[in-house]
Amino acid sequence: MESEQVTETSPSYEKMYQIFSDFMTRITKFEELVDVGNRFLVGFQQGLDFLRRPPIDMTSELVANIIKANETRRLSSYIEAGCVNMHDRKQCLGTLSTCHHGLLDHLIGAKSVVNELQCLLDDAATAVQNSNENLQDKDFHGDLDSNTDIITKEDFLPAHVQKPEITDYAALMAVIYGMVKQDYEMQERIVSSLSLKSSSGEMESYCLMWSLRPFIDDEIIHKAWRLIR
């Protein structure tokens, strides 16, 4: 039985295009959530750095002379408390709590978007099937292994972005979904690892990974946006 001829004005093509557009709208929402989550993570890092601020170096002769010349009961109490007053400590702990709760809320919102992307990917697979096009034994609907290198999926990218086929849209969605899912799982691991005992080195690494987003290929995302009319 011959494949249905699918053109850019056919119902099947328009259906797929709408699914793809909705998919990219969710990608934008995910990007916005990642930016907000990054601010919470940086706030958590700064809060920990404040609590770990080293006390005044009393071994310095210059510092010792300055303190001696300006010594008051309040200054002495401040130094004994580790150079952090109770008000600042309480405010800092409040900030840490706010940032941590913000990150937990971020995960809830991000997970919801990832689930929506999965549903749209399911819809795309159905649209491909209904279009009766030759899938060439490529499974766009399968569960993507989060550890799979994204480079191995380059064969699925559309060669001609000006006139993509229905299968091009579905393939590109599958690639992007795989990247986003891995990005979310990384964020989930970072948030679950946070505590007041997280070292400065750990926090620096967490913030760097969150900012760099190693699983996201910007070129592929840009290619997808160029398919939106």
N, C-alpha and C positions, 0 to 999 in steps of 0.2 A: 504494500500500500504506500503510495507516495506521500511525502511529508507535505504538510500544509504550507503554502507560500505565505510567510509572515512578513508584512511590510510595516513601515513606520506608522501607517494610518490604520492598521488592523486592530481589532479589539484586543487580541492577545498581546500585541506589542504595547499598546497603551496601558494595559493592565500591568505589564512588567515595568514599564517606565514609572508608573505611579508607585509601585512597590519600591523601586529603587530610590525614588525621590523621598519617600517616607523613611527609608533606611538611612539616607544621608542626613535627613533632619535629625534623626536619633543620634547620629555620629556627632553632629554639632552640639547636641545636648550633653553627650558624654564628655566632649572636650571642655565644655563650660564647667561641668562637675569636677573634672580633673584639676582645672585651674583653682577652683575654690578649695579643693582638698589640699592642694599644694600650699596655699596660704595657711591653712590650719597646721600642716606639718611643719612649716617654717616657724610658726608661732610656738609650737611645742618645743622645737629645737632651741629657740631663743629663751624660752622659759627655763629649760634645763640649764642652759649656759649661765643664766642669771643666778640660779641657785648654787651653781658650782663656782661662782666667781671667787677667785683666790683672795684670802684676807690680805691686809696691808703687810708688806714685808718689813717686819720690825727689826730685821738684821741690818737694814740700811741705816747708816749713821745719819744721813740727811733726813730721811723719813722720821727717824727717832727724835731728832732735834726739833722738827716741825711740830710733831705731836706734843712733845714736852713743852714747847713754847705756847701751845694753844690748848693745853689739856683741860678738859672739863669733865664733870661726872657723866654727862651725856655722851661725850666722845669716847670715854673709857668703856662705857656700856656697849657702845656701837662696835668697838674693836673686839671686845670680849664675845660679842654675838656673831663674830665672823664677818663683820662689815656689812651685814644685812639687817635692817631693822624689821621688827615684827610686822609692821604694816606692809612693807614691800614684799616680805616673804608670803604673807597671807594673800596679797593681790596676785603674786606670781603663781601660787598654787591654784588660785581661781582661774587664771588664764590657761594653765596647763589642763585643768579639768574641762574648760570650755573648748579648747582645741581638740582634746581627745574625743569628746562627745560629737564635735563637728565632724571629725574623721569617721566616726562610727555611722553618723547620719549620711555621710558621703557614700560609704560602702552600700548602704541600703538603696540610695538613689541610683548609684552606678550599676548595682546588680539588677535593678528594675529595668534599666535601659538595655543592659546586655540580654536580658530575657526578651525584651521587645525586639531586639535585633535578631534573636534566634527565631522568633515567630515570623518575622518578615522574611528570613531566609527560607523557612518552611514554605511560606507563600510563594516565594520565587521558584522553589523546586517544583511546586504544583503547577505554576504557570508554564514552566518549561515543559513539563510532562503533557499538559493540555495543548500546547502548541504543536505537538507531534513532530518537533524537530529532532534531528539526529543528534543524540547526546554523545556519540562516539565513546561510549563506555566510561564517560567521566562522571564521577559522583559529586555533584555540587551540594548535595543535601546531607552528606554523612557528617558524623560528629568529628570535628577537627581535633587532632591531637595537639594539645597546648605546647608540646615540646617540639613540634615539627618546624623545621627551618622554613621561613616564609619564602626563601629563594626557590625551594622545590616546587612552588606553586606558580612560578612565572609563566608556565605554559598556559595558564588559565586567563591571563590578561589579554584584553582585546587588542588586536594588532592595529585596527583602524578605529580610532576613537570617534571619528566623524560619523560613521554609520555602524554602530555596534549592533550585534545580533542579540536576540533574547538570551541566548546562552552566555554571551559576553557579560551582560548585566549580572546574571546569576553567579557566574564564576568570580567576578570582581567582588560581589557581596560576600561570597564565601571566604575569600582571601582577607578582606577587611575585618570580617567577623572574627576570624582566627586571631588577628593581631589584637583587636580590642579585648577579646576574652583573655588573652595572655597578659595584657596590660592591667586589666582588672585584677587578675589573680596575683600579680606582683604587688599591687596596692593593698590587697587583702592581707598578704603575708607581712607587709611592712607595718600596717596598723596593728595586727595581732602581736607584733614583736615589741611594740612601744611600751615603755614603763619608766618609772622614775630612776631606774638603774641603767637605762640605756646610755652607753658611753658616748662621748663626744664624737668619736670616730664612727660609731654606728649611725648616729644621727646625721652626720655629714654624708655618709654613704646612702642612707635612705633618701635624703633630700635630693642628692645627685641623681639617683636612679629614677625618682618620681619625675624630676624635671627633664631628664634625657629621654625617658620613655623608650628604652632600647627595642621593644617589640613592635613599635609603630614605624612604618616606612612612609615618610611624608610624601614621597614621590607617587606612591600608589594612591594615597588619599587625594592628592592633587589631580591625578588622572581620573579618579572617580568624579570629582567635582566638575571636570571639563565635560562630562557626559550629561550634565544637567542643562537643559535648554534655558 
